[in-house]
Amino acid sequence: MTASTRTLAAFGAASLLFGGTFVATKFGLAFFPPLLFVAFRFDVAAVALASYVVYAHRDALVPRTRGDLAGILATGALSIGLTNALLFVGQQYASSAVAAVVFSLNPILTPVFAGLLLAEERLSRRGAVGLLVGLLGVGLVVNPDPASFLAGGPGKLLVFAGAIAGALGSVLIRWADSDLSSSVRTAWGLPIGALLCHGLSLASGESLAAVAWTPQALLALAYVGVFAGAIAYIAYFGLLDTTGAIRANLVFYLVPVVATAGGWALLGETVTTLTVVGFLVVFAGFAVLGSDSVDADIDVDALAAALRERLPAGRRDDALGVEFEDAPRGFESD
């Protein structure tokens, strides 16, 4: 499998599994208090991923540098812990589709933090346009009506705060420049996220007695812990290392589609016209930002130089539409 194929496979897996998270979370909240639910999620994911990295990376498990420690802390406390705590609490008041769309602001927020912390990842003018269009779309999804904010607005704001935490965390992971593999770094980060969420659960007064241990509850926990936890994190944090924070967070472009379809099919959730319009506007912002990322990969000068070397000297001008000093100007008579 080529590198590009592996990247595409990781992109698809992370998008689909993370999209299902919103549906499974909404379903599981009927059986778990939110913070305890996300804490259990990380308990399950930590055990599953630890088993994998001990087998696959047994010779490179120990963090050795400050960058390793900083990357682990950013992964556990921000990208995993705080992000999901805010998301799970927020989904008590928002549907799967709306929560996914609001959270999908993550890839638009990422270039803002990247521009401040990462010299190699900057937001261009086209990216700034995409950012503004995306913000407009999220505003439509949230519905800036006072009655709407009172009837579920806090949930949407909490999900938005989770998107901010996730975007900042992904950029800080790149900034830390850890030497650990993404899987090992995530395996260390998951227990940190679990401890954080268990602490928040205790502080908020949640009780283990409030959990309803039904087969449906175990199914929801297994999905968010193993599939949308350990497996999705391997795919996502691997993308973060290989493609950068801005491109890796493009996985959240497909998340609202998966969550909306899943919420409609499995939970009977309805989708309003305003939500659809807002989603389309957000997607337009994503498209602008995504096209900017594609353009950034193309080095025009290098491409022209490569073509110049491959073409016969007499055909360089016509093929490239430029003039080179050594290109012949025409035929000369003897």
Residue frames relative to the residue before (quaternion, step in Angstrom):
aa qw qx qy qz dx dy dz
M 1.0000 0.0000 0.0000 0.0000 0.00 0.00 0.00
T 0.3983 -0.7325 0.5006 0.2329 3.58 -0.77 1.03
A 0.6719 -0.5009 0.3572 0.4124 3.57 -1.29 0.34
S 0.6620 0.5055 -0.3150 0.4550 3.59 0.96 -0.81
T 0.6374 0.5168 -0.3256 0.4697 3.59 1.07 -0.72
R 0.6431 0.5115 -0.3179 0.4729 3.58 1.00 -0.81
T 0.6420 0.5208 -0.3248 0.4595 3.58 0.99 -0.79
L 0.6588 0.5027 -0.3015 0.4716 3.57 0.96 -0.89
A 0.6484 0.5124 -0.3173 0.4652 3.60 0.98 -0.82
A 0.6569 0.4968 -0.3098 0.4750 3.59 0.97 -0.83
F 0.6202 0.5442 -0.3320 0.4572 3.57 1.04 -0.79
G 0.6918 0.4793 -0.2796 0.4622 3.58 0.85 -0.98
A 0.6599 0.5130 -0.3126 0.4513 3.59 0.93 -0.88
A 0.6736 0.4919 -0.3023 0.4614 3.58 0.88 -0.92
S 0.6533 0.5214 -0.3203 0.4458 3.60 0.94 -0.84
L 0.6995 0.4702 -0.2764 0.4618 3.58 0.83 -0.97
L 0.6997 0.4707 -0.2865 0.4547 3.59 0.84 -0.93
F 0.6575 0.4843 -0.3147 0.4838 3.60 0.98 -0.77
G 0.6101 0.5480 -0.3535 0.4500 3.60 1.07 -0.67
G 0.6635 0.5038 -0.2954 0.4677 3.55 1.02 -0.80
T 0.5184 0.6506 -0.4104 0.3736 3.58 1.21 -0.45
F 0.6682 0.5200 -0.3135 0.4299 3.58 0.89 -0.90
V 0.6522 0.4953 -0.3090 0.4836 3.57 1.06 -0.74
A 0.6827 0.4840 -0.2867 0.4663 3.58 0.87 -0.97
T 0.6272 0.5335 -0.3364 0.4569 3.59 1.05 -0.71
K 0.6628 0.4975 -0.3074 0.4675 3.57 0.86 -0.95
F 0.6556 0.5024 -0.3022 0.4759 3.58 1.02 -0.82
G 0.7144 0.4826 -0.2629 0.4331 3.58 0.86 -0.96
L 0.5763 0.6079 -0.3796 0.3926 3.59 1.14 -0.48
A 0.5526 0.5865 -0.3988 0.4377 3.59 1.25 -0.17
F 0.7574 0.3703 -0.1839 0.5053 3.59 1.23 -0.43
F 0.7763 0.2799 -0.1354 0.5484 3.60 1.19 -0.54
P 0.4668 -0.5708 0.5685 0.3648 3.59 -1.21 0.40
P 0.6160 -0.6342 0.3032 0.3555 3.63 -0.84 0.87
L 0.7154 0.4449 -0.2763 0.4625 3.60 0.78 -0.95
L 0.6334 0.5070 -0.3318 0.4813 3.57 1.07 -0.65
F 0.5980 0.5631 -0.3465 0.4529 3.57 1.12 -0.69
V 0.7110 0.4363 -0.2754 0.4779 3.58 0.78 -0.96
A 0.6031 0.5453 -0.3616 0.4562 3.61 1.11 -0.60
F 0.6547 0.4900 -0.3067 0.4871 3.59 0.96 -0.85
R 0.5876 0.5764 -0.3664 0.4339 3.56 1.08 -0.72
F 0.7187 0.4399 -0.2567 0.4735 3.56 0.85 -0.93
D 0.5578 0.5707 -0.3938 0.4561 3.59 1.16 -0.46
V 0.6845 0.4787 -0.2757 0.4758 3.56 0.89 -1.02
A 0.6777 0.4969 -0.2946 0.4550 3.59 0.88 -0.96
A 0.6304 0.5458 -0.3360 0.4380 3.60 1.01 -0.79
V 0.6621 0.4911 -0.3061 0.4762 3.59 0.94 -0.87
A 0.6698 0.5073 -0.3030 0.4497 3.59 0.89 -0.93
L 0.7165 0.4445 -0.2660 0.4672 3.59 0.83 -0.95
A 0.6033 0.5511 -0.3628 0.4480 3.60 1.05 -0.66
S 0.6307 0.5318 -0.3330 0.4566 3.58 0.99 -0.79
Y 0.6699 0.5027 -0.2959 0.4593 3.57 1.01 -0.82
V 0.7238 0.4494 -0.2782 0.4436 3.62 0.72 -0.98
V 0.5939 0.5471 -0.3745 0.4557 3.61 1.09 -0.56
Y 0.6751 0.4697 -0.2845 0.4927 3.57 1.09 -0.70
A 0.7902 0.3729 -0.1768 0.4530 3.59 0.78 -1.02
H 0.8075 0.2124 -0.0902 0.5429 3.61 1.07 -0.63
R 0.1519 0.8526 -0.4925 0.0864 3.59 1.06 0.68
D 0.6930 0.4746 -0.2804 0.4646 3.61 1.16 -0.49
A 0.7697 0.2834 -0.1680 0.5469 3.63 1.21 -0.09
L 0.2922 0.8002 -0.4718 0.2275 3.57 0.85 0.99
V 0.7028 0.4995 -0.2626 0.4332 3.57 1.11 -0.65
P 0.3919 -0.7004 0.5387 0.2563 3.63 -0.82 0.95
R 0.1485 -0.8354 0.5281 0.0323 3.58 -0.84 0.98
T 0.7692 0.3133 -0.1705 0.5301 3.61 1.13 -0.44
R 0.6490 -0.4883 0.4017 0.4231 3.54 -1.32 0.19
G 0.6124 0.5530 -0.3434 0.4486 3.57 1.09 -0.69
D 0.6162 0.5368 -0.3400 0.4654 3.57 1.06 -0.76
L 0.6878 0.4840 -0.2819 0.4617 3.58 0.86 -0.98
A 0.6518 0.5086 -0.3153 0.4659 3.58 0.99 -0.84
G 0.6531 0.5143 -0.3128 0.4595 3.58 1.00 -0.79
I 0.6400 0.5150 -0.3178 0.4736 3.58 1.03 -0.79
L 0.6666 0.5038 -0.3041 0.4575 3.58 0.93 -0.90
A 0.6569 0.4986 -0.3100 0.4730 3.61 0.95 -0.86
T 0.6408 0.5244 -0.3204 0.4601 3.58 1.04 -0.77
G 0.7561 0.4273 -0.2247 0.4418 3.56 0.71 -1.10
A 0.7491 0.4232 -0.2337 0.4529 3.57 0.80 -1.02
L 0.7930 0.3141 -0.1567 0.4980 3.60 0.92 -0.88
S 0.7614 0.4046 -0.2415 0.4452 3.60 0.40 -1.21
I 0.7574 0.3274 -0.1903 0.5319 3.58 1.05 -0.69
G 0.7727 0.4335 -0.2306 0.4023 3.58 0.47 -1.21
L 0.7763 0.3578 -0.2032 0.4776 3.57 0.35 -1.24
T 0.6101 0.5698 -0.3485 0.4262 3.59 0.98 -0.81
N 0.7457 0.4074 -0.2280 0.4754 3.58 0.75 -1.02
A 0.5786 0.5619 -0.3864 0.4475 3.61 1.09 -0.54
L 0.6780 0.4750 -0.2846 0.4834 3.57 0.91 -0.90
L 0.6491 0.5307 -0.3148 0.4449 3.57 0.99 -0.83
F 0.7011 0.4732 -0.2852 0.4507 3.60 0.80 -0.97
V 0.6463 0.4916 -0.3245 0.4851 3.59 1.02 -0.74
G 0.6649 0.5218 -0.3025 0.4406 3.58 0.95 -0.85
Q 0.6626 0.5300 -0.3188 0.4223 3.57 1.04 -0.69
Q 0.4661 0.6369 -0.4680 0.3975 3.58 1.23 0.09
Y 0.7830 0.3374 -0.1374 0.5042 3.56 1.13 -0.70
A 0.7372 0.3388 -0.2128 0.5445 3.62 1.24 0.02
S 0.5262 -0.6256 0.4716 0.3308 3.56 -1.13 0.64
S 0.6824 -0.4737 0.3590 0.4256 3.56 -1.30 0.27
A 0.6753 0.5103 -0.3023 0.4384 3.58 0.88 -0.95
V 0.6917 0.4730 -0.2901 0.4623 3.58 0.80 -1.00
A 0.6461 0.5163 -0.3274 0.4569 3.60 0.93 -0.85
A 0.6611 0.5099 -0.3109 0.4542 3.59 0.96 -0.83
V 0.6585 0.5013 -0.3176 0.4629 3.58 0.96 -0.80
V 0.6549 0.4921 -0.3198 0.4761 3.60 0.91 -0.86
F 0.6749 0.4895 -0.3006 0.4632 3.59 0.91 -0.87
S 0.6207 0.5641 -0.3465 0.4200 3.59 1.13 -0.56
L 0.4437 0.6450 -0.4777 0.3985 3.56 1.25 0.25
N 0.4113 0.7469 -0.4367 0.2869 3.58 1.28 -0.28
P 0.7358 0.4147 -0.2796 0.4566 3.66 0.66 -0.94
I 0.6209 0.5037 -0.3616 0.4796 3.60 1.18 -0.25
L 0.6562 0.4968 -0.3089 0.4765 3.59 1.10 -0.65
T 0.5746 0.6438 -0.3756 0.3380 3.58 1.04 -0.73
P 0.6721 0.4924 -0.3364 0.4389 3.67 0.79 -0.80
V 0.5694 0.5838 -0.3919 0.4259 3.60 1.13 -0.50
F 0.7085 0.4249 -0.2553 0.5023 3.58 0.87 -0.97
A 0.6214 0.5468 -0.3427 0.4444 3.58 1.05 -0.73
G 0.6402 0.5354 -0.3236 0.4459 3.58 1.02 -0.78
L 0.6866 0.4746 -0.2753 0.4771 3.58 1.15 -0.60
L 0.8133 0.3115 -0.1155 0.4776 3.58 0.98 -0.87
L 0.7729 0.3066 -0.1623 0.5313 3.61 1.11 -0.55
A 0.3691 -0.7589 0.4947 0.2075 3.55 -0.51 1.20
E 0.7079 0.4796 -0.2724 0.4411 3.60 1.05 -0.72
E 0.7356 0.3333 -0.2200 0.5472 3.60 1.23 -0.15
R 0.0910 0.8146 -0.5573 0.1328 3.55 -0.21 1.34
L 0.4387 -0.6801 0.5257 0.2621 3.55 -1.21 0.57
S 0.2862 -0.7647 0.5573 0.1507 3.58 -0.72 1.11
R 0.7059 -0.4164 0.3329 0.4664 3.57 -1.31 -0.07
R 0.6485 0.5020 -0.3270 0.4695 3.57 0.96 -0.81
G 0.6316 0.5304 -0.3270 0.4614 3.57 1.03 -0.74
A 0.6326 0.5288 -0.3291 0.4603 3.56 1.06 -0.76
V 0.6172 0.5266 -0.3411 0.4747 3.58 1.08 -0.73
G 0.6445 0.5202 -0.3124 0.4652 3.57 0.96 -0.86
L 0.6211 0.5497 -0.3277 0.4523 3.56 1.04 -0.79
L 0.6941 0.4772 -0.2772 0.4622 3.59 0.85 -0.97
V 0.6393 0.5119 -0.3281 0.4707 3.59 1.00 -0.79
G 0.6532 0.5177 -0.3106 0.4570 3.58 0.97 -0.84
L 0.6350 0.5247 -0.3268 0.4634 3.58 1.00 -0.79
L 0.6245 0.5299 -0.3307 0.4690 3.58 1.05 -0.78
G 0.6686 0.5119 -0.2990 0.4489 3.57 0.92 -0.90
V 0.6511 0.4995 -0.3165 0.4758 3.57 0.97 -0.82
G 0.6082 0.5508 -0.3506 0.4515 3.58 1.06 -0.69
L 0.6554 0.4996 -0.3080 0.4754 3.58 1.04 -0.76
V 0.6422 0.5199 -0.3247 0.4603 3.57 1.01 -0.79
V 0.6757 0.4813 -0.2883 0.4783 3.57 0.92 -0.93
N 0.2470 -0.7982 0.5060 0.2139 3.58 1.19 -0.66
P 0.1490 -0.8481 0.5037 0.0692 3.59 0.12 1.28
D 0.3454 0.7001 -0.5333 0.3258 3.53 0.67 1.18
P 0.5398 -0.6525 0.4040 0.3460 3.66 -0.73 0.94
A 0.6489 0.5159 -0.3294 0.4520 3.59 0.94 -0.80
S 0.6369 0.5316 -0.3247 0.4543 3.57 1.06 -0.76
F 0.6525 0.5072 -0.3223 0.4616 3.59 0.97 -0.81
L 0.6637 0.4933 -0.3099 0.4692 3.59 1.01 -0.76
A 0.7393 0.3394 -0.1986 0.5467 3.60 1.14 -0.65
G 0.8429 -0.0483 -0.0159 0.5356 3.57 0.49 1.17
G 0.4338 0.7195 -0.4514 0.3006 3.58 1.22 -0.13
P 0.6363 0.5340 -0.3547 0.4292 3.66 0.85 -0.79
G 0.6288 0.5401 -0.3428 0.4420 3.57 1.01 -0.73
K 0.6672 0.4976 -0.3002 0.4661 3.55 0.95 -0.89
L 0.6504 0.5122 -0.3159 0.4635 3.57 1.01 -0.77
L 0.6339 0.5168 -0.3304 0.4710 3.59 1.06 -0.70
V 0.6371 0.5064 -0.3266 0.4807 3.59 1.01 -0.77
F 0.6291 0.5276 -0.3239 0.4700 3.58 1.03 -0.79
A 0.6384 0.5066 -0.3224 0.4815 3.60 1.00 -0.80
G 0.6217 0.5319 -0.3369 0.4659 3.59 1.08 -0.67
A 0.6276 0.5270 -0.3327 0.4667 3.58 1.05 -0.74
I 0.6276 0.5257 -0.3310 0.4693 3.58 1.03 -0.78
A 0.6645 0.5064 -0.3026 0.4587 3.58 0.89 -0.95
G 0.6615 0.5114 -0.3060 0.4553 3.58 0.98 -0.85
A 0.6594 0.5040 -0.3112 0.4630 3.58 0.95 -0.86
L 0.6631 0.4941 -0.3049 0.4724 3.58 0.91 -0.88
G 0.6503 0.5283 -0.3220 0.4409 3.57 0.93 -0.86
S 0.6656 0.5069 -0.3166 0.4469 3.60 0.89 -0.87
V 0.6560 0.4956 -0.3115 0.4764 3.59 1.02 -0.73
L 0.6510 0.5120 -0.3188 0.4610 3.60 0.97 -0.80
I 0.5947 0.5495 -0.3662 0.4585 3.60 1.10 -0.61
R 0.6667 0.4763 -0.2982 0.4896 3.58 0.95 -0.84
W 0.6405 0.5363 -0.3194 0.4473 3.57 1.01 -0.83
A 0.6378 0.5510 -0.3274 0.4270 3.61 1.03 -0.76
D 0.1744 -0.8312 0.5110 0.1328 3.59 1.19 -0.57
S 0.1040 0.8347 -0.5278 0.1183 3.55 0.84 1.05
D 0.4135 -0.6987 0.5301 0.2446 3.55 -1.19 0.64
L 0.5246 0.6353 -0.4109 0.3902 3.59 1.26 -0.18
S 0.5251 -0.5855 0.4928 0.3724 3.57 -1.17 0.46
S 0.6389 -0.5509 0.3693 0.3898 3.56 -1.18 0.54
S 0.6469 0.5295 -0.3274 0.4404 3.60 1.00 -0.77
V 0.6643 0.4879 -0.3024 0.4788 3.58 0.94 -0.85
R 0.6428 0.5196 -0.3245 0.4598 3.58 0.93 -0.86
T 0.6660 0.4913 -0.3011 0.4736 3.58 0.97 -0.83
A 0.6266 0.5428 -0.3354 0.4474 3.59 1.03 -0.78
W 0.6549 0.4700 -0.3020 0.5089 3.61 1.09 -0.66
G 0.6819 0.5189 -0.2939 0.4236 3.59 1.00 -0.79
L 0.5986 0.6081 -0.3639 0.3735 3.59 1.03 -0.71
P 0.6627 0.4773 -0.3380 0.4677 3.68 0.84 -0.73
I 0.6028 0.5399 -0.3611 0.4634 3.60 1.11 -0.62
G 0.6614 0.4978 -0.2982 0.4751 3.57 0.94 -0.89
A 0.6413 0.5231 -0.3230 0.4592 3.58 1.02 -0.80
L 0.6621 0.4995 -0.3077 0.4663 3.61 0.90 -0.90
L 0.6305 0.5346 -0.3299 0.4559 3.58 0.99 -0.83
C 0.7154 0.4529 -0.2616 0.4633 3.59 0.82 -0.97
H 0.6046 0.5223 -0.3611 0.4808 3.61 1.08 -0.61
G 0.6513 0.5151 -0.3139 0.4604 3.59 1.00 -0.81
L 0.6560 0.4953 -0.3056 0.4806 3.58 0.97 -0.84
S 0.6250 0.5424 -0.3338 0.4513 3.59 1.06 -0.75
L 0.6647 0.4894 -0.2996 0.4784 3.58 0.92 -0.89
A 0.6696 0.5149 -0.3021 0.4420 3.57 0.92 -0.92
S 0.7019 0.4585 -0.2697 0.4737 3.60 1.08 -0.67
G 0.5513 -0.6558 0.3738 0.3553 3.58 1.27 -0.02
E 0.3707 0.7244 -0.5043 0.2890 3.59 1.18 0.33
S 0.2091 -0.7942 0.5649 0.0808 3.56 -1.11 0.72
L 0.5377 -0.6190 0.4715 0.3248 3.55 -1.11 0.72
A 0.5910 0.5914 -0.3566 0.4168 3.57 1.16 -0.56
A 0.6264 0.5582 -0.3353 0.4285 3.59 1.21 -0.43
V 0.5585 0.6092 -0.3900 0.4059 3.60 1.28 -0.19
A 0.2142 -0.7498 0.6143 0.1204 3.56 -1.00 0.90
W 0.1926 -0.8256 0.5239 0.0827 3.59 -0.18 1.30
T 0.1586 0.7862 -0.5696 0.1800 3.56 0.28 1.31
P 0.6612 -0.4810 0.3688 0.4421 3.62 -1.22 0.21
Q 0.6309 0.5314 -0.3350 0.4552 3.60 1.04 -0.72
A 0.6356 0.5252 -0.3258 0.4626 3.58 1.04 -0.80
L 0.6657 0.4984 -0.2976 0.4688 3.59 0.93 -0.88
L 0.6232 0.5344 -0.3385 0.4598 3.58 1.08 -0.71
A 0.6579 0.4997 -0.3056 0.4733 3.59 0.93 -0.90
L 0.6670 0.5019 -0.3029 0.4598 3.59 0.96 -0.88
A 0.6361 0.5275 -0.3295 0.4567 3.59 1.00 -0.77
Y 0.6595 0.5069 -0.3233 0.4512 3.59 0.96 -0.82
V 0.7317 0.4235 -0.2643 0.4641 3.61 0.71 -1.02
G 0.6816 0.4998 -0.2964 0.4447 3.59 1.14 -0.53
V 0.7780 0.3319 -0.1708 0.5053 3.57 0.83 -0.99
F 0.7739 0.3703 -0.2054 0.4709 3.59 0.62 -1.13
A 0.7685 0.2920 -0.1718 0.5429 3.60 0.74 -1.03
G 0.6314 0.4953 -0.3373 0.4922 3.57 1.31 0.07
A 0.8280 0.2501 -0.1406 0.4818 3.56 -0.18 -1.31
I 0.7180 0.4521 -0.2746 0.4525 3.62 0.73 -1.02
A 0.6829 0.4805 -0.2971 0.4632 3.59 0.85 -0.93
Y 0.6499 0.5155 -0.3285 0.4517 3.60 1.00 -0.72
I 0.5973 0.5418 -0.3671 0.4637 3.60 1.05 -0.66
A 0.6814 0.4833 -0.2859 0.4695 3.58 0.92 -0.93
Y 0.7159 0.4768 -0.2719 0.4315 3.59 0.77 -1.03
F 0.7221 0.4259 -0.2705 0.4733 3.60 0.76 -0.96
G 0.5626 0.5568 -0.3892 0.4712 3.58 1.22 -0.32
L 0.6343 0.5122 -0.3151 0.4859 3.57 1.03 -0.80
L 0.6206 0.5608 -0.3439 0.4267 3.57 0.99 -0.82
D 0.6860 0.4806 -0.2804 0.4688 3.57 0.99 -0.81
T 0.7592 0.4210 -0.2151 0.4474 3.58 0.91 -0.90
T 0.8017 0.2983 -0.1449 0.4973 3.61 1.01 -0.71
G 0.5469 -0.6087 0.4133 0.3995 3.62 1.18 -0.32
A 0.6736 -0.5397 0.3360 0.3769 3.55 -1.24 0.50
I 0.6718 0.5088 -0.3166 0.4354 3.60 0.86 -0.92
R 0.7208 0.4338 -0.2613 0.4732 3.58 0.79 -0.95
A 0.6246 0.5449 -0.3527 0.4342 3.61 0.96 -0.74
N 0.7022 0.4742 -0.2763 0.4536 3.59 0.94 -0.83
L 0.4557 0.6531 -0.4654 0.3863 3.57 1.26 0.13
V 0.4718 0.6587 -0.4575 0.3663 3.63 1.21 -0.17
F 0.6498 0.5411 -0.3217 0.4259 3.57 1.11 -0.63
Y 0.4389 0.6722 -0.4669 0.3709 3.58 1.28 0.11
L 0.7480 0.4010 -0.2082 0.4861 3.58 0.98 -0.88
V 0.4875 0.7009 -0.4198 0.3081 3.58 1.21 -0.40
P 0.6785 0.4850 -0.3327 0.4402 3.69 0.77 -0.82
V 0.6126 0.5467 -0.3576 0.4449 3.59 1.06 -0.66
V 0.6717 0.4877 -0.2902 0.4762 3.58 0.90 -0.96
A 0.6850 0.4931 -0.2895 0.4514 3.58 0.88 -0.95
T 0.6501 0.5148 -0.3199 0.4581 3.58 0.97 -0.81
A 0.6707 0.4874 -0.2937 0.4757 3.57 0.91 -0.92
G 0.6784 0.4945 -0.2913 0.4587 3.57 0.94 -0.87
G 0.6550 0.5103 -0.3114 0.4622 3.58 0.98 -0.82
W 0.6568 0.4996 -0.3040 0.4760 3.57 1.05 -0.77
A 0.7253 0.4595 -0.2475 0.4489 3.58 0.87 -0.99
L 0.8031 0.3316 -0.1478 0.4725 3.59 0.88 -0.93
L 0.7867 0.3156 -0.1594 0.5061 3.58 1.07 -0.69
G 0.4409 -0.7169 0.4456 0.3052 3.58 1.25 -0.11
E 0.3372 0.7562 -0.4997 0.2545 3.59 1.15 0.51
T 0.3357 -0.7287 0.5621 0.2010 3.55 -1.14 0.68
V 0.2469 -0.7483 0.6003 0.1368 3.52 -1.22 0.58
T 0.3165 -0.7706 0.5229 0.1802 3.59 -0.62 1.10
T 0.6464 -0.5204 0.3905 0.3986 3.54 -1.27 0.37
L 0.6449 0.5269 -0.3262 0.4472 3.59 0.97 -0.82
T 0.6262 0.5295 -0.3359 0.4634 3.58 1.05 -0.74
V 0.6474 0.5123 -0.3185 0.4659 3.58 0.98 -0.84
V 0.6498 0.5051 -0.3179 0.4707 3.58 0.93 -0.88
G 0.6576 0.5111 -0.3082 0.4597 3.56 0.93 -0.91
F 0.6385 0.5238 -0.3276 0.4590 3.57 0.98 -0.81
L 0.6558 0.5128 -0.3167 0.4546 3.60 0.93 -0.85
V 0.6472 0.4999 -0.3212 0.4775 3.58 1.04 -0.76
V 0.6215 0.5199 -0.3372 0.4794 3.60 1.02 -0.78
F 0.6569 0.5121 -0.3151 0.4549 3.57 0.92 -0.89
A 0.6150 0.5370 -0.3495 0.4596 3.60 1.05 -0.70
G 0.6414 0.5097 -0.3164 0.4782 3.56 1.02 -0.81
F 0.6276 0.5290 -0.3234 0.4708 3.57 1.05 -0.80
A 0.6551 0.5288 -0.3153 0.4381 3.57 0.94 -0.91
V 0.6422 0.5106 -0.3225 0.4720 3.58 1.00 -0.81
L 0.6845 0.4794 -0.2819 0.4713 3.56 0.89 -0.96
G 0.6555 0.5180 -0.3111 0.4531 3.57 1.00 -0.81
S 0.6482 0.5043 -0.3244 0.4693 3.60 0.98 -0.76
D 0.6079 0.5420 -0.3462 0.4657 3.55 1.15 -0.62
S 0.6388 0.5208 -0.3246 0.4640 3.58 1.04 -0.76
V 0.6390 0.5201 -0.3261 0.4634 3.57 1.05 -0.77
D 0.6547 0.5140 -0.3148 0.4561 3.58 0.92 -0.90
A 0.6302 0.5595 -0.3417 0.4160 3.57 1.03 -0.76
D 0.6372 0.5400 -0.3314 0.4388 3.58 1.18 -0.49
I 0.6710 0.5067 -0.2923 0.4557 3.61 1.20 -0.39
D 0.1559 -0.7681 0.6176 0.0661 3.57 -0.62 1.16
V 0.3036 -0.8028 0.4851 0.1677 3.57 -0.11 1.32
D 0.6553 0.5177 -0.3249 0.4438 3.60 0.90 -0.87
A 0.6647 0.4942 -0.3054 0.4698 3.57 0.95 -0.87
L 0.6352 0.5281 -0.3296 0.4572 3.58 1.04 -0.77
A 0.6585 0.5071 -0.3088 0.4624 3.58 0.93 -0.87
A 0.6536 0.5152 -0.3156 0.4558 3.58 0.97 -0.85
A 0.6520 0.5176 -0.3169 0.4546 3.57 1.00 -0.82
L 0.6550 0.4984 -0.3104 0.4757 3.58 0.99 -0.83
R 0.6289 0.5550 -0.3384 0.4266 3.53 0.99 -0.81
E 0.6654 0.5097 -0.3051 0.4521 3.57 0.98 -0.82
R 0.7053 0.4872 -0.2611 0.4439 3.56 1.08 -0.75
L 0.6895 0.4899 -0.2856 0.4507 3.60 1.13 -0.57
P 0.5579 -0.5649 0.4752 0.3791 3.58 -1.17 0.52
A 0.6303 -0.5890 0.3463 0.3685 3.55 -1.02 0.81
G 0.6954 0.5005 -0.2843 0.4302 3.58 0.95 -0.83
R 0.7280 0.4205 -0.2456 0.4826 3.60 1.22 -0.27
R 0.4282 0.7379 -0.4500 0.2640 3.61 1.23 0.00
D 0.6482 0.5436 -0.3318 0.4174 3.57 0.94 -0.88
D 0.7092 0.4713 -0.2746 0.4467 3.58 0.79 -1.06
A 0.6843 0.5119 -0.3011 0.4232 3.55 0.92 -0.90
L 0.7776 0.3516 -0.1756 0.4909 3.56 0.93 -0.90
G 0.3949 -0.7328 0.4740 0.2870 3.57 1.19 -0.31
V 0.6546 0.4457 -0.3168 0.5221 3.59 1.20 0.51
E 0.3923 -0.6981 0.5435 0.2518 3.53 -1.29 0.26
F 0.1439 -0.7600 0.6278 0.0868 3.55 -1.03 0.84
E 0.6007 -0.6144 0.3720 0.3512 3.56 -1.05 0.75
D 0.7338 0.4243 -0.2500 0.4681 3.55 1.06 -0.71
A 0.4825 0.6650 -0.4443 0.3572 3.58 1.24 0.07
P 0.4875 -0.6783 0.4582 0.3039 3.61 -0.89 0.88
R 0.3906 -0.7415 0.5050 0.2063 3.57 -1.02 0.80
G 0.7729 -0.2279 0.1629 0.5694 3.62 1.24 -0.13
F 0.6227 -0.5352 0.3970 0.4100 3.57 -1.26 -0.15
E 0.2041 -0.7578 0.6062 0.1286 3.54 -1.12 0.69
S 0.4496 -0.6846 0.4983 0.2844 3.60 -1.03 0.77
D 0.5337 -0.5834 0.4895 0.3678 3.51 -1.20 0.44
